[in-house]
């Protein structure tokens, strides 16, 4: 669950810290008080859109940080470990920073990571549903996803996707082979020329780096030779060379050691220095004798580097990439040269791949249709709790045939509803109102929320367009959902707010001429006042307070 959320310099928020608890956490306040900013900040923390425009005026950076309490979950921890992040079995701390330059930095458990990785973590931590998310029900494509989620067919869905792609890959290869003969010959000529161009150069991995080093030596050849000769002269060849002086020193130290034994320990030091310098002198002598700094060699090296750079521009940024490109082109050449044989191989392979796909697709379709009947019953039962007793719900399967084969199988599914007794079933997309969509989304989320791996479910004004008895039913459903998942809900309905385990009031204040958002965790008296405001508006009377108190007492 989400333990705490810290927001700094975001929109009209200067500094805000909220601590959340188990069960149902409610945010209430006047319209425009800043409730949605909190939900948006949470969405941004889990990979949502962020821009410099979100930073509070006059500030350079904005921060959002969330602390999540987690249970041991293999897939979650594997996701963290794959990204090279340490997996704490108790907490995950996520921090996102936005700068005025537009750059965004992301940290998970104090390790720098990416926004894309936040999106990978999001399904394990938070599920946000607001007005925009509810609109996904208006897209029939999402209906099949919800059915598979309810039926636990995610694995089968992945398998059918893989089968379909394998089948289509073979179909595509066959289509390429069946291109016109002129096109095939043209491709053969191009690939043969390109492969020959690479092979002619006889590249070796690491060769370019070695040549660059050699080129550097050749360019500085005269300087290197002069310095080497000078060093050799100073060490060995001149009348006052270092080695001649060391020989003298060695003899003098030997004489001193005979007079005073304390000099004996330095005899070996002088001898080692002499041997080391002699080795260096011989190396300098041989280096000058053997070095080849000829202009001809420099020309050869530069011409070779130009040749390699030309291939890099055409076939890859490195020698390894060029060689990999050449290997891929050889494979294409082999396929083109043996196209007749490959075509004979592909025909039965495609038939087998299609057969495997259809067998799995038909099996998956049967499972979906069986699960659809169960889902219909469960949704109908849930809708009763949400004051939609008269609504009938069906999962409509539209011509599940081979002609409809896609990566999702052979099924096209659409949710159908009849909102009044005696009316025919129609597409949910065409007949559902905003309030009905809100309640249907809540019902589906209640059914499909993973109880085996609880997470934070966020409902941003899911109660829009409803009130009275319906709002009461929604509140009861949110409360029941909060027994297995932490729920964070933004609401304007007192009938829902009464069910809160933790209740927060959000309001805007003007401090030193600047608007700021303030959040207060309400005690019992504060809840009475807030519910009274929600019931009676700006004019709070003793009657509305009494009504608010009765709502809380009645719930308890």
N, C-alpha and C positions, 0 to 999 in steps of 0.2 A: 504494500500500500504506500501511498504518498504520505510521508511523515511531516515534511515541511517544504515550504515554497518561499524563496527569498527573491524579491524583485527590487532593482535599483535603477532609477533614471529612465524608466520605460514609460513613454507617453506622459501622462500626468502623475505617474507614481514617482515619488522621490526615493523613499525607502520603505519597503513593506515586507514583513515577515509573518507568515501564517503557519501554524502547526495544526495538522489534521489528525483525526482519530479514526478508530474503527467505525463501521456502520455508515449512517447517512449524515453527510456533512452538507449543510444548506447555506447558500449565499443569498441574501435578500437586500433590497435597497430600491430607492427610486429609479425610474428609468433614466439612464445616462449617468448613473452614479459611479460606474467603473467596474461593474461585475464582470462584464465580458472581457475587460483588459486582463483580468486574472486568468480566465480560461484561455485567452489568446497567448498569454505568457507561457502557460503550461504546454500549449500546442507548439509554440516556438521552441521550448526546451526539448521537445521530442522530435525536432527536425522540420518544424513548420517554417513558413516564409519569414524572413527577417531582413530589415533594411535600415539604413541610417536615419530614415524619416521617423522611425519609432523612438529614437533617442529624445529624451526630454530636452526642451529648448535650453540652450546655454551649457549643456553638458557634452563631454567628449565621448563617453562610453556608457553603455547600458548593460546590465547583468541580470541573468535569471539563473537561479540555482535551485535544484530539487534534490531532496534526500528520499530515497525509496527503500522501504523495508522489503526484503525479498525472502522467499522460501527457496530451498534447494530445488532447482529445476534444470535438468540435464541440457535441454536445448538452449536455455538462456545462458548457462555457464559456458557451453561450447561456443556460442556466438561471441562471448567476451574473450575466451581463450584464443579463438581463431584470429581475432583482431590484435592479439598480443597484449591483452589487458588482464590484470590480476582480478580474479573473481572472488569477491568477499561473500561469504555465505550468509551474511546478515544485511548488508546495506550496499546500495549503489548510489553514488553521488554524481550528479550531472550538472555541469555548469556551462552556460553559453554566454559569450561576450560579443557585443556589437560595437564597433567603433564608428566615429563620424566619417571615416574614409570609406565605409561600406563593408569593410572586412569583418569576418566573423570567426571567432575561435571557439572550439568545443573541447571540453575536458570531461572524461569519464573516470572516476576514481583518481583524479589528479593527473591522468595521462592524456596528452593531446590526441584528439581523434578527429573525425569528420562528421559533417551534417548527415551524409548518407548513412553512416553507421548509427546515428541516432534513430533514423527511420527503421533500421533493422531491429533496434531495441524496443521501439514503441509498442509493437503487438504484445510484448511480454509485460509491459508496465502500465500502459494507459490506453483506454478506448474512449475517444471523445465523440459525443453525439450532440450536435446542435442543429439549428434550422438548416444549415447547408448540408449536413450529413444526412438529415432525414430525406432530403430531396433525392438521394440516391435511390430511394424506392420508386421514384418516377422513371428510372431506367430499367427496363425489363431485363437487361443483361445481368443486373445484380441479383435477380431473383434466384437464378440457378446457384450462385455462390452461397446464398443463405441456406438453400436446401442442402447443399453438400456439407456446409458447416454443421447444420443440425444433425445430419445423418452420419457424421464422422467419416466422410468419404474423401478427405483431403489426400490421403495416400493414393486411393484409386484415381482421383482426378489428376494427380501428378503422373501416374502410370499411363493414363490414356493420352495425356499431353505428349509424353515421350514416344509412345507408339505412333501417334499421328505424325510427329516431326520426323521419325525414322522413315515412315512410309513416304511422306512428301519429299524427303531428301532423295530417296531413290527415284521418285517420279521426276524430280527436277534434273537429276543426272541423266535419265533416259531422254528427257526433252532436249538437253544440250547435245546429246549424241545424235539426235535426229535432225539437227540443224542442217541446212543445205550443205552439199559437198563443198561448194566454193568457200563457205564460211569456215568449214573444218580445215580446208587446205590453207586458208589465210592465217588461221590461228597457229597451224603447224609451222608455217614459215616464220611467224613472229617469234614463237617460243624457241625454235631451233636457233635463230639468230641471237636471241638474248642469252640462251644457255652457252652458246659458243663464245659470245663476247666475254662472259664471266670466266669460263674455263680457260680461255686463252691467256688470261692474266696470271693464272696459277697462284691464287691468293693463299696466304698462310695466316692463321689466327695470331694476332699480336704483331704482325709484320709492320703495320703502319706505325705503331709506337716505337719499335726498334729503329725504323728509318728516321723518325723524327729526332730521336736521340743522336743518331749518327750524323744527321744533317747539322745539328747544333754543334757537334764536334768539328765537322768539316769547315763550317763558317768561321769558327774560332781557331782554326788549325795553326796559323802563324803565331798567334798569341800564345797558344798552348805550348808550341815548340820552343819559343823564346823563353818562356817561364821555366820550362823543364830543364833547358840547357843551363839557365842561370842558377837554378837550384842545385843542379849536379855540380856545377863549378864551385858553388859555395860549400857544398858538402865534401867534395872529394878532390877536385882537380886543381884548385888554386893553391898558391903557396901558403896562404893562411887559411886553408879549408878547415871546416869544423872537425873532420875526422883526424886530421893531422894534430890539431890542438888536443883532441881527446886522448890520442896516444900519449902525448906529453903529460897530460893531466893524470892519466892512468899510472905512468911511471912515478910521478911525484907522490901520488896517494900511496903507492906501494912502499915508497921510501918512508913516508910519514907513518905508515902502519908498523914498520919495523921499529920506529922510535916511540910510537904511542899506539897501543893496540886498539884504541877506540876508533881509529880510522879504518880498521879492517872490515867493518860491516859495510863500508861504502865502496869497497873494491868491486863487489858484484854489481852494484848499481851502475858504476862507470862502465863496467864491461858490457852490461845489458844495453845501455844507451849506445855504446859503440856498435854492437852487433845490429841493433835496430836501425841506426842511421846508415850503416853499410848496406843493409837490405834495401833501404829507400834509395840510396845512391845507385845501386845496380839496376833497380827498377826504372829509375829515371833514364839511365843510359840506354837500357834495352827499349824503353818506350819511344825514345827519340829515334832510335835506329829502325824500329819496326813500324812506326806510325806512317799511315798513308793519308796525307791531307791534300791529295792532288785535286785540281779543279775538275778533272775528268770524272773522278768519283763523285764529287758534289753534284755535277750535272746528272749523272746516272740516278743518284738518290732522289733528286728533285723531280726528274721525269717519272720515276716510279711512283712517287707520292701523288703527282698530278693524275696518273693513270688510276690509282686507287680512289682518289677523290671523285673522279668522273663516275666510277661505278657506284660510289656512295650516293651521289646525287640521283642516280637512276634506280638503284635497287635496294638501298638500305643505309641507315646512318652509321653502321659499323661493318667490319669484315664478317662478323658472325651473322649479322642480318642479311648480308649479301649472299653468303653461302646457304642460309636457310631459304632465301628466295629462289636460288638456283635449284635446290632440292625440290621445292614445291613445283617449279616449272617442269622439272624432269618427270614428276609424277603426272602432271597434266599431259605432257607429251606422250607418256606411256599409255594413258587412257585414250588419247586421240588416235594413236597409231593402232591400238587394239580395240577400236570402237565396235567393230563387228562382233568380236568375241564378248566384249562387255555387254553389248546389247542383248545378246543371247542369254547372258547370265542375269541381267536385270529383270527381264520379263517374269520369270518364275519368282525371283526375289521380291518383286513388287506385289505379285499375287499373294505370296506368303505374308508379307508385311500388312497388306490390306486385310487379309483373313484374320491375322492376329489382332489387328485394331478393331475390326467389327465384332469379333468374339468378345473382347473386353468391353467394347462400347455397349453391346446388347446386354451383357451382364450388369454393367453399371446402370444402364437405363432401368432394368428391372428393380435394382436396389433403390434407385431414386424414386420410382413410382410407388414402391412399397413404403418407403420413408415419407413420401409426400402425404400419404393417407394418415400416417401417424402425426405428421406436422400439422395437418389440417385440424385434427381433433385437439391437439395441445393448444394451438393458436386460438381456436374457438373457445376453449376453456379460459384462456388468459383474457380474451376480450370480454368475457362476462364480468371479470373482476374490474375491467376498465369501462364499465357502463356501455358496452357495445353488444348487448345481448341479442339484438336483432340482426347484427351483421353476420353474414355467412362468408366463409373464407375457403377458397379452393386453390390448389396448385394445378394450373392448366398445362398439359403437355401438348405441344403443337407438332403433329406429324413427325414422330421420332423414327426417321427412316435413314437409309444409307445416303440418300441424296443430301441430307443435312449434316454430313460428317464434317466436324471441325475439331480443333485441338481440345475441346471440352466434351467431345462425344457426339452422339447423334440426337441429343435432346435439346429442344427449345422450350424453356419453361417460363410461364408468366403467372403472376399472382392475380387471382380473380376475386372480386367481392360482390356481394349483394347487400346493400346497406339497409334495405327494408324488406319486410316479409312479402313474398309474392313477386318480387322483382327478379329479373334474370341476372345471371352473373355477367359482370363486365370487367374489363381490364382495370386493375387498381390505378394504373397510370391515368385513366380517363375520368374516374368517378370519385376518387378519394379527396376529401378536403384537407386543409392544413392540420386541423385538430385530429382528424382521423389518422392521418399519417403519423402524427406525434404518438398517439396511443398504440398504433400498430408497430411502430419502431420499438417502443418500450416493451411491448409483448414479445416481439422477436428477440430483442436483446436479453430479456429475462430467460427466454428458452435456450438461447445459444451461448449465453455467458459461460465461460469455462469454470465450473465449480472445482475441477481438479487442480486448476492453477489460477487462483483468484488474482484479480488486478483491479486497478482503479477505473471505475466507469464514470464518465463525466456526461451529465445531461445539461446542456445550456438552453434554458427556457424551453424544455420539452413540453411544457404545459401551455404553450401559446395557443390561444383560440378556444380554451376550455375553461370551465369554472364550475362552482357549486358541487353537486354530487359527483360529477365526472372528475373534478380535481381531487376530491376526497379519495376516489378509487385509484387515481394515479399515485397519490401519496402513499396509499397502502401498498401498492405494487412496488414502489421505490423502496419502501421500508423492508419488504420481503426480500427484494433483490440485495439489499444491504446486509443481509444475514450471511451471505456467501462471498460478497465482494464489497470492497470499500466503494461508496457512491458519493460523488460530489455533484451537487445539483444547484443550478441557478434558477430561482423561481420568483414569481410575483403573487403566488397564491398562498393565502394563509392556511387553506385546507391542506396544503402540502407541507408548508413550513412547520406545522404542528408536530410532524413526525420526526423532526431532526434529532439526531443524537448529539450533534454539535452545530450550533447556529451562529452565523457570522453576519453582522450588519455592515454593509458597504455604503460609504457616503463620500461626497466631495466636500472639501473645506477650502476656504481661502485663507492662506497663511502668508503674511508679509507680501501681500499683493499677488501671490501665485496660487493657482489651483492645485490641490493635492488630494489623492485618494487615501482614505483612512478605513481600516477594517478593524472591527471590534468583535471579540468573542462575547456572546451574550450570556448572562446568567439568567436565572428564572424571571426576575423582574424585568430585565432587559428584553427578554423574549415576549413577555406580555405587552410591553410598549410597542415592540416591532410588529407583532401580530395585530395590535389595535390600529397601528398606522396602515397596515396592509388592508384591513377591513374598512376603516373609516376615512382613509386619506389623510390630508393635512390637519383636519379638525378631529382631534382625539378627545372623545368624551368618556365619562365614567361607564356609560353603556357599552361602548366599544371595548373598553378595558375589561369589563365584566365578561363580554362575549369571548374575548381573547383568552381570559383565564379559564373559562368553561371549556374552550377547545383543548387547552393543554391538560386540564384535569380529566376531561372525557377520554382523551387519548391514553393517559396513564391508567 
